[in-house]
Amino acid sequence: MRVSDLVSVLREAPAWLSDRAFDVQSALAQVAPVAPGGGGGAPAPAAPTGGGGGGQPAGGGSGALQLLFPLLIFAAFYFFLIRPQQKKQKELENKLKKGDRVFTSSGIVGRIIELNDKRATLEVAKGVNMVFLRSAISGLDEADPAKADADKSEAKSEKDAKDTKTEKRA
């Protein structure tokens, strides 16, 4: 049986192909090698028996590249996206101080009235304080300078009021 005969047999049996996995090497192993001089060509190479085809995967050393490619993509994401964002967040956390107007990741805007190692207390309205993790603070609120100036003048007036109370007591 020649390879061309095998191909024609396989084309005529689509049900057989859909029912089980097809491996070219195992199919060629079932074909008897052509005797020298009778077929006009070299004998077919003998494939290992035992089903499943055995041997190296197609492409030789491409298995290592298939594993390396996702690792390279992950490394690129880490160094170009994740790490710079972590640095930016850490710089922001170190830059925070009392009196700063900030906004959180949930969209709440307030003025810092107390800072701890892991938490920050924000005054979101007069007399309304909320405690947030420092990592939840997304940035300094510089978008509305009129409101920021009003908050600063309010904080200054509160401080002046406290100073005058202490002076009256003395």
GUKOLSE-289822 format. One line per 10 residues: for each residue x, y, z of N, C-alpha, C, O. Coordinates in Angstrom, 1 decimal, m for minus. Each point is the difference from the previous one (the first is absolute). Layout:
BEGIN
X/Y/Z/X/Y/Z/X/Y/Z/X/Y/Z ~ ...;
//
This chain:
BEGIN
0.9/m1.2/0.0/m0.9/1.2/0.0/0.9/1.2/0.0/0.9/0.1/0.8 ~ m1.2/0.9/m1.7/0.8/1.2/m0.1/m0.6/1.1/0.9/m1.1/m0.1/0.4 ~ 1.8/1.1/m0.2/m0.4/1.2/0.7/m1.2/0.6/m0.6/m1.0/0.4/0.7 ~ 1.0/m0.3/m2.1/m1.2/0.6/m0.7/m1.2/m0.9/0.2/m1.1/0.5/0.1 ~ 1.3/m1.8/0.0/m1.2/m0.9/0.3/m0.5/0.2/1.4/m1.2/0.0/0.2 ~ 2.1/0.2/0.7/m0.4/0.3/1.4/m0.8/1.3/0.1/m1.0/0.0/0.7 ~ 1.5/1.0/m1.4/m0.7/1.3/0.0/m1.4/m0.2/m0.5/m1.0/0.6/0.5 ~ 0.8/m1.3/m1.6/m1.3/m0.2/m0.6/m0.9/m0.8/1.0/m1.2/0.3/0.1 ~ 1.7/m1.3/0.6/m0.8/m0.8/1.0/m0.4/0.9/1.1/m1.1/0.0/0.5 ~ 2.0/0.9/0.0/m0.3/0.9/1.1/m1.1/1.0/m0.4/m0.8/0.4/0.8;
0.8/0.1/m2.0/m1.0/0.9/m0.5/m1.4/m0.6/0.0/m1.0/0.6/0.1 ~ 1.0/m1.9/m0.4/m1.3/m0.7/m0.1/m0.5/m0.4/1.3/m1.2/m0.5/0.1 ~ 1.9/0.7/1.0/m0.5/m0.5/1.3/0.0/1.2/1.0/0.7/0.0/1.0 ~ m1.6/1.0/m1.2/0.0/1.1/0.9/m0.6/m0.4/1.4/0.4/0.6/1.0 ~ m1.3/m1.6/m0.9/m0.5/m0.4/1.2/1.1/m0.6/0.9/0.0/0.3/1.2 ~ 0.8/m1.0/m1.8/1.1/m0.6/0.8/1.0/1.1/0.5/0.5/m0.2/1.1 ~ m0.3/1.2/m1.9/0.8/1.1/0.5/m0.6/0.8/1.1/0.7/0.5/0.9 ~ m2.0/m0.3/m0.9/m0.7/0.8/1.0/m0.1/m0.8/1.3/m0.2/0.7/1.0 ~ 0.2/m2.0/m1.1/m0.2/m0.8/1.2/1.2/m0.1/0.9/m0.1/m0.1/1.2 ~ 1.3/0.2/m1.8/1.2/m0.2/0.8/1.1/1.0/m0.5/m0.1/0.5/m1.1;
1.0/m0.3/1.9/1.1/0.9/m0.3/0.8/m0.6/m1.1/0.3/m1.2/m0.1 ~ 0.1/2.1/m0.8/0.8/m0.5/m1.2/1.4/0.5/0.1/0.3/1.2/0.3 ~ 0.7/m2.1/m0.4/1.4/0.4/0.0/0.6/m0.6/m1.3/m0.1/m1.2/m0.3 ~ 0.7/2.1/m0.4/0.6/m0.4/m1.3/1.1/m1.0/0.2/0.1/m1.0/m0.8 ~ 0.7/1.1/1.8/1.1/m1.0/0.2/m0.5/m1.4/0.3/0.5/m1.0/m0.5 ~ m1.6/0.9/1.3/m0.5/m1.3/0.3/m0.7/m0.6/m1.2/0.0/m1.2/m0.2 ~ m0.6/2.1/m0.6/m0.7/m0.5/m1.3/1.1/m0.5/m0.9/m0.2/m1.0/m0.7 ~ 1.3/1.7/0.6/1.1/m0.4/m0.9/0.7/m1.3/0.5/0.5/m0.8/m0.8 ~ m0.5/0.6/2.1/0.6/m1.2/0.6/m0.8/m1.2/m0.4/0.5/m1.1/m0.1 ~ m1.8/1.2/m0.1/m0.9/m1.1/m0.4/0.2/m0.4/m1.5/m0.4/m1.1/m0.4;
1.0/1.9/m0.4/0.2/m0.2/m1.4/1.3/m0.8/m0.1/1.0/0.3/0.5 ~ m1.1/m1.4/m1.3/1.2/m0.8/m0.2/1.0/0.7/m0.9/m0.4/0.6/m1.0 ~ 1.7/m0.6/1.3/0.9/0.7/m0.8/0.1/m0.6/m1.4/m0.2/m1.2/m0.2 ~ 0.4/2.0/m0.8/0.0/m0.4/m1.4/1.4/m0.7/m0.2/1.0/0.6/0.4 ~ m1.0/m1.7/m1.1/1.2/m0.7/m0.2/0.9/0.7/m1.0/m0.6/0.7/m0.9 ~ 1.9/m0.7/1.1/0.9/0.8/m1.0/m0.2/m0.5/m1.4/m0.1/m1.2/m0.2 ~ 0.0/2.1/m0.7/m0.2/m0.3/m1.4/m1.4/m0.2/m0.4/m0.4/0.1/m1.2 ~ m0.5/m0.4/2.1/m1.4/m0.3/m0.3/m0.8/1.3/0.0/m1.0/0.1/m0.7 ~ 1.4/0.8/1.6/m0.9/1.2/0.1/0.6/1.3/m0.6/m0.6/1.0/m0.1 ~ 1.9/m1.1/m0.4/0.6/1.1/m0.6/0.5/1.0/1.0/0.3/1.1/m0.4;
m0.1/m1.4/1.6/0.5/1.0/1.0/0.6/m0.7/1.2/0.0/m1.3/0.1 ~ 0.4/2.0/0.8/0.6/m0.5/1.2/m1.1/m0.5/0.9/m1.1/0.4/0.0 ~ 1.4/m1.4/0.9/m1.0/m0.6/0.9/m0.4/1.1/1.0/0.7/0.9/0.4 ~ m1.9/m1.1/0.1/m0.6/1.0/1.0/0.7/m0.2/1.3/0.3/m1.2/0.4 ~ 0.0/2.2/0.3/0.7/m0.2/1.3/m0.9/m0.6/1.0/m1.2/0.2/0.0 ~ 1.7/m1.1/0.8/m0.7/m0.7/1.0/m0.3/0.9/1.2/0.9/0.7/0.5 ~ m2.2/m0.6/m0.1/m0.4/0.8/1.1/m0.1/m0.8/1.3/m0.2/m1.2/m0.2 ~ 0.4/1.7/1.3/m0.1/m0.8/1.2/m1.4/m0.5/0.2/m1.0/0.7/m0.3 ~ 0.9/m1.9/0.8/m1.4/m0.5/0.2/m0.4/0.2/1.5/0.8/0.4/0.8 ~ m2.0/m0.7/m0.5/m0.5/0.2/1.3/m1.1/1.1/0.1/m0.4/0.4/1.1;
0.0/0.1/m2.2/m1.1/0.9/m0.1/0.4/1.4/0.6/0.9/0.0/0.8 ~ m1.5/1.0/m1.3/0.4/1.3/0.5/1.1/0.7/m0.7/0.2/1.2/0.2 ~ 0.5/m1.9/m1.1/1.0/0.6/m0.8/1.3/0.2/0.6/1.0/m0.1/m0.7 ~ m0.9/0.3/2.0/1.3/0.2/0.7/0.9/1.0/m0.7/m0.5/0.8/m0.8 ~ 1.7/m0.7/1.1/1.0/0.9/m0.6/m0.2/1.4/0.4/m0.8/0.3/1.0 ~ 1.5/0.6/m1.6/0.0/1.4/0.3/m1.2/0.7/m0.5/m0.6/m0.5/m1.0 ~ 0.1/1.6/1.6/m1.1/0.7/m0.5/0.4/0.7/m1.3/1.2/0.2/m0.3 ~ m2.2/0.1/m0.6/0.3/0.7/m1.2/0.8/1.3/0.3/m0.5/0.7/0.9 ~ 1.5/m0.4/m1.6/0.7/1.2/0.2/1.3/m0.1/0.8/0.7/1.0/0.2 ~ m0.4/m2.2/0.3/1.2/m0.2/0.7/0.0/0.7/1.3/m0.6/m0.5/1.0;
1.4/1.6/m0.8/0.1/0.7/1.2/m1.0/1.1/0.3/0.3/0.9/0.8 ~ m1.4/m0.9/m1.5/m1.0/1.0/0.2/m0.7/0.0/1.3/m0.6/0.9/0.4 ~ 0.7/m2.1/0.3/m0.6/m0.1/1.3/0.5/1.0/1.0/m0.7/0.6/0.8 ~ 2.0/m0.4/m0.8/0.7/1.0/0.9/m0.5/1.4/m0.3/m0.2/0.8/0.9 ~ 0.0/m0.5/m2.2/m0.4/1.3/m0.4/m1.5/0.3/0.4/m0.4/1.1/0.3 ~ m0.4/m2.2/m0.4/m1.4/0.2/0.4/m0.1/0.3/1.5/m0.9/0.7/0.4 ~ 1.8/m1.2/0.4/0.0/0.3/1.5/0.7/1.3/0.2/m0.5/0.7/1.0 ~ 1.4/m0.3/m1.8/0.7/1.3/0.3/m0.8/1.2/m0.4/0.1/1.0/0.6 ~ m0.9/m1.1/m1.7/m0.8/1.1/m0.4/m0.9/0.6/1.0/0.0/1.2/0.2 ~ m0.8/m2.0/0.5/m0.9/0.6/1.0/0.8/0.6/1.2/m0.4/1.0/0.6;
1.5/m1.6/m0.3/0.9/0.6/1.1/0.5/1.3/m0.4/0.1/0.9/0.8 ~ 0.3/m0.7/m2.1/0.5/1.3/m0.5/m1.1/1.0/0.0/0.2/1.2/0.4 ~ m1.4/m1.6/m0.7/m1.2/1.0/0.0/m0.2/0.4/1.5/m0.3/1.2/0.2 ~ 0.3/m2.2/0.7/m0.3/0.4/1.4/1.1/0.9/0.5/m0.3/1.0/0.7 ~ 1.6/m1.2/m1.0/1.1/0.9/0.4/m0.2/1.4/m0.6/0.2/0.9/0.7 ~ m0.6/m0.8/m1.9/m0.2/1.3/m0.6/m1.2/0.7/0.7/0.1/1.2/0.3 ~ m1.2/m1.9/0.0/m1.1/0.6/0.7/0.5/0.5/1.4/m0.3/1.1/0.4 ~ 1.1/m1.9/0.2/0.4/0.4/1.4/0.9/1.2/m0.1/m0.2/1.0/0.8 ~ 1.2/m1.0/m1.6/1.0/1.1/0.0/m0.6/1.3/m0.7/0.5/1.1/0.4 ~ m1.5/m1.2/m1.3/m0.5/1.2/m0.6/m1.3/0.5/0.6/m0.3/1.2/m0.2;
m0.4/m2.0/0.9/m1.3/0.4/0.5/m0.1/m0.1/1.5/m0.4/1.0/0.7 ~ 0.6/m2.1/m0.1/m0.2/m0.3/1.4/1.0/0.8/0.9/m0.4/0.7/0.9 ~ 1.7/m0.9/m1.2/1.0/0.6/0.8/0.0/1.5/0.0/0.1/0.6/1.1 ~ m0.3/0.1/m2.2/0.0/1.4/0.1/m1.3/0.5/0.8/0.1/1.1/0.7 ~ m1.2/m1.8/m0.8/m1.2/0.4/0.7/0.3/m0.1/1.5/m0.5/0.8/0.8 ~ 1.2/m1.9/m0.4/0.3/m0.2/1.4/0.9/1.1/0.6/m0.2/0.5/1.1 ~ 1.2/m0.1/m1.9/0.9/1.1/0.3/m0.8/1.3/0.2/0.3/0.7/1.0 ~ m1.2/m0.4/m1.9/m0.7/1.2/0.0/m0.9/0.0/1.3/m0.1/1.1/0.6 ~ m0.5/m2.2/m0.3/m0.9/m0.1/1.2/0.8/0.2/1.3/m0.4/0.7/0.9 ~ 1.6/m1.3/m0.9/0.9/0.2/1.2/0.5/1.4/0.2/0.0/0.5/1.1;
0.3/0.2/m2.2/0.4/1.4/0.0/m1.1/0.9/0.5/0.2/0.9/0.8 ~ m1.4/m1.2/m1.2/m1.2/0.7/0.4/m0.2/m0.1/1.5/m0.3/0.9/0.7 ~ 0.4/m2.2/m0.2/m0.2/m0.2/1.4/1.0/0.7/0.9/m0.3/0.4/1.0 ~ 1.5/m0.4/m1.5/1.1/0.7/0.7/m0.2/1.5/0.0/0.5/0.7/0.9 ~ m1.1/m0.1/m1.9/m0.2/1.4/m0.2/m1.2/0.6/0.8/m0.1/1.2/0.1 ~ m0.8/m2.1/0.4/m1.2/0.5/0.6/0.3/0.7/1.4/1.0/m0.4/0.7 ~ m1.7/1.4/m0.4/0.1/0.7/1.2/m1.3/0.6/0.5/m0.9/0.0/m0.8 ~ 0.8/0.4/2.0/m1.3/0.5/0.5/m0.4/1.3/m0.7/0.9/0.8/m0.4 ~ m2.2/m0.7/0.1/m0.4/1.2/m0.7/m0.1/m0.2/m1.5/m0.7/0.9/m0.6 ~ 1.2/m1.9/0.0/0.0/m0.2/m1.4/m1.5/m0.5/m0.4/m0.6/m0.7/0.7;
0.2/1.3/m1.8/m1.3/m0.5/m0.6/0.3/m1.1/m0.9/0.9/0.1/m0.9 ~ m1.5/m1.3/1.1/0.3/m1.2/m0.8/m1.3/m0.6/m0.5/m1.1/0.3/0.5 ~ 1.2/m1.2/m1.4/m1.1/m0.8/m0.4/0.3/m1.5/0.1/1.2/m0.4/m0.2 ~ m2.2/m0.4/0.5/0.3/m1.4/0.2/m0.3/m0.8/m1.3/m0.6/0.6/m1.0 ~ 0.9/m1.9/1.0/m0.3/m0.8/m1.2/m1.5/m0.2/m0.2/m0.4/m0.3/m1.1 ~ m0.4/0.5/2.2/m1.4/m0.1/m0.1/m0.7/1.4/m0.4/m1.2/0.0/m0.2 ~ 2.0/1.0/0.0/m0.5/1.3/m0.5/m0.3/1.0/1.1/m0.6/1.1/m0.3 ~ 0.9/m1.4/1.6/m0.4/0.9/1.1/1.2/1.0/0.1/1.2/m0.3/0.0 ~ m1.6/1.6/0.1/0.9/1.1/0.1/0.0/0.5/1.5/m1.1/0.2/0.5 ~ 2.2/0.0/0.1/0.1/0.6/1.3/1.3/0.5/0.3/1.0/0.0/m0.7;
m0.9/0.6/2.0/1.2/0.6/0.5/0.6/m0.9/1.1/m0.8/m0.5/0.8 ~ 2.1/0.2/m0.9/0.6/m0.8/1.0/0.1/0.7/1.3/0.5/1.1/0.1 ~ m1.1/m1.7/1.0/0.1/0.6/1.3/0.9/m0.8/0.9/0.4/0.5/1.1 ~ m0.1/m1.8/m1.4/0.8/m0.8/0.8/0.7/m1.1/m0.9/m0.7/m0.6/m0.9 ~ 1.9/0.3/1.1/0.8/m1.0/m0.7/0.6/m1.0/0.9/0.7/0.4/1.0 ~ m0.8/m1.7/m1.3/0.6/m1.1/0.8/0.9/m0.7/m1.0/0.2/0.4/m1.2 ~ 0.4/m1.5/1.6/0.9/m0.8/m0.9/m0.8/m0.6/m1.1/0.4/0.0/m1.2 ~ m1.6/m0.5/1.5/m0.8/m0.7/m1.1/m1.3/0.7/m0.3/m0.7/m0.3/m1.0 ~ 0.2/1.2/1.9/m1.3/0.7/m0.2/0.1/1.5/m0.1/1.0/0.6/0.5 ~ m2.0/0.0/m1.1/m0.1/1.4/0.0/m1.5/0.4/0.3/m0.9/m0.7/m0.5;
0.7/1.7/1.3/m1.3/0.5/0.3/m0.3/1.2/m0.8/0.8/1.0/0.0 ~ m1.9/m1.1/m0.8/m0.3/1.1/m0.9/m1.3/0.7/0.5/m0.9/m0.6/0.5 ~ 0.9/1.9/m0.6/m1.2/0.8/0.3/m0.7/0.3/m1.3/0.5/0.8/m0.8 ~ m1.6/m1.5/0.5/m0.7/0.1/m1.3/m1.0/1.1/0.0/m0.4/0.5/m1.0 ~ m0.1/m0.1/2.2/m0.9/1.1/0.2/0.2/0.5/1.4/0.7/m0.6/0.8 ~ m1.2/1.8/m0.5/0.2/0.5/1.3/m0.5/m0.9/1.1/m1.2/m0.3/0.0 ~ 2.1/m0.2/0.8/m0.4/m0.9/1.1/m0.2/m1.5/m0.4/m0.3/m0.8/0.8 ~ 0.6/0.5/m2.1/m0.2/m1.4/m0.4/1.4/m0.5/m0.4/0.7/0.4/m0.9 ~ m0.2/m1.3/1.7/1.3/m0.6/m0.2/m0.1/m1.5/m0.4/m0.9/m0.7/0.5 ~ 1.7/0.3/m1.4/0.1/m1.4/m0.5/1.4/m0.4/0.1/0.9/0.7/m0.3;
m0.7/m2.0/0.6/1.3/m0.6/0.1/0.2/m0.9/m1.3/m0.8/m0.8/m0.3 ~ 1.9/1.0/m0.3/0.4/m0.7/m1.2/1.4/m0.6/0.1/0.8/0.5/0.8 ~ m0.5/m1.6/m1.5/1.3/m0.5/m0.1/0.8/1.0/m0.8/m0.5/0.6/m1.0 ~ 1.8/m0.4/1.3/0.8/0.9/m0.8/0.1/m0.4/m1.5/0.1/0.8/m0.9 ~ m0.1/m2.1/0.7/0.0/m0.5/m1.3/m1.2/0.3/m0.9/0.0/m0.1/m1.2 ~ m1.1/0.4/1.9/m1.3/0.4/m0.7/0.1/1.4/m0.5/m0.9/0.4/m0.8 ~ 1.8/0.4/1.2/0.1/1.4/m0.4/0.7/0.0/m1.4/1.1/m0.5/m0.2 ~ m1.9/1.0/m0.8/0.5/m0.1/m1.4/0.8/1.2/m0.4/0.9/m0.1/m0.9 ~ m1.1/1.3/1.5/0.8/1.1/m0.4/m0.4/1.3/0.8/m1.0/0.0/0.7 ~ 1.8/1.0/m1.0/m0.3/1.3/0.6/m1.1/0.7/m0.9/0.1/m0.1/m1.2;
m1.1/0.7/1.9/m1.0/0.7/m0.8/0.4/1.4/m0.3/m0.1/0.9/0.9 ~ 0.5/m0.7/m2.1/0.4/1.4/m0.5/m0.9/0.5/m1.1/0.3/1.0/m0.6 ~ m1.4/m1.7/0.4/m0.9/0.3/m1.1/m0.8/1.2/0.3/m0.4/0.7/m1.0 ~ 0.0/m0.5/2.2/m0.9/1.2/0.3/0.7/0.9/1.0/m0.1/m0.1/1.2 ~ 0.9/1.0/m1.7/0.8/0.9/0.8/m0.8/0.9/1.0/0.4/0.3/1.1 ~ m1.6/0.1/m1.6/m0.9/0.8/0.9/m0.4/m0.7/1.3/0.1/0.5/1.1 ~ m0.5/m1.8/m1.3/m0.4/m0.8/1.1/1.2/m0.3/0.9/m0.1/0.1/1.2 ~ 1.3/m0.3/m1.8/1.2/m0.3/0.8/0.4/1.2/0.8/0.4/m0.1/1.2 ~ m0.5/1.3/m1.8/0.3/1.3/0.7/m1.0/0.2/1.2/0.4/0.4/1.0 ~ m1.7/m0.7/m1.3/m1.0/0.1/1.1/0.3/m0.9/1.1/m0.1/0.4/1.2;
0.5/m1.6/m1.5/0.4/m1.0/1.1/1.2/0.5/0.8/0.0/m0.1/1.2 ~ 1.0/0.6/m1.9/1.2/0.5/0.7/m0.4/1.2/0.9/0.5/0.1/1.1 ~ m1.3/0.8/m1.6/m0.4/1.2/0.8/m0.8/m0.5/1.2/0.1/0.6/1.0 ~ m1.0/m1.6/m1.3/m0.8/m0.5/1.1/0.9/m0.7/1.1/m0.2/0.2/1.2 ~ 1.2/m0.9/m1.7/0.9/m0.7/1.0/0.8/1.1/0.7/0.3/m0.1/1.2 ~ 0.1/1.2/m1.9/0.8/1.1/0.7/m0.9/0.7/1.0/0.5/0.3/1.1 ~ m1.8/m0.1/m1.4/m0.9/0.7/0.9/m0.2/m0.8/1.2/m0.1/0.5/1.1 ~ 0.0/m1.9/m1.3/m0.2/m0.9/1.2/1.2/0.1/0.9/m0.1/0.0/1.2 ~ 1.3/0.0/m1.8/1.3/0.1/0.7/0.1/1.3/0.8/0.4/0.0/1.1 ~ m0.8/1.1/m1.8/0.0/1.3/0.6/m1.0/0.1/1.2/0.3/0.6/1.1;
m1.4/m1.3/m1.3/m1.0/0.0/1.1/0.5/m0.8/1.2/m0.2/0.5/1.2 ~ 0.9/m1.6/m1.4/0.6/m0.7/1.1/1.1/0.8/0.7/0.1/0.0/1.2 ~ 0.7/0.7/m2.0/1.0/0.8/0.5/m0.5/1.2/0.9/0.5/0.3/1.1 ~ m1.6/0.3/m1.5/m0.6/1.1/0.8/m0.6/m0.6/1.3/0.0/0.7/1.0 ~ m0.6/m1.9/m1.1/m0.5/m0.6/1.2/1.1/m0.3/1.1/m0.2/0.3/1.1 ~ 1.3/m0.7/m1.6/1.1/m0.3/0.9/0.6/1.3/0.5/0.5/0.0/1.2 ~ m0.5/1.1/m2.0/0.5/1.3/0.5/m0.9/0.6/1.1/0.4/0.6/0.9 ~ m1.8/m0.8/m1.1/m0.9/0.5/1.0/0.1/m0.7/1.3/m0.2/0.6/1.1 ~ 0.5/m1.9/m1.1/0.2/m0.8/1.2/1.2/0.4/0.8/0.1/0.0/1.2 ~ 0.9/0.5/m2.0/1.3/0.3/0.7/0.1/1.3/0.6/1.0/0.4/0.6;
//
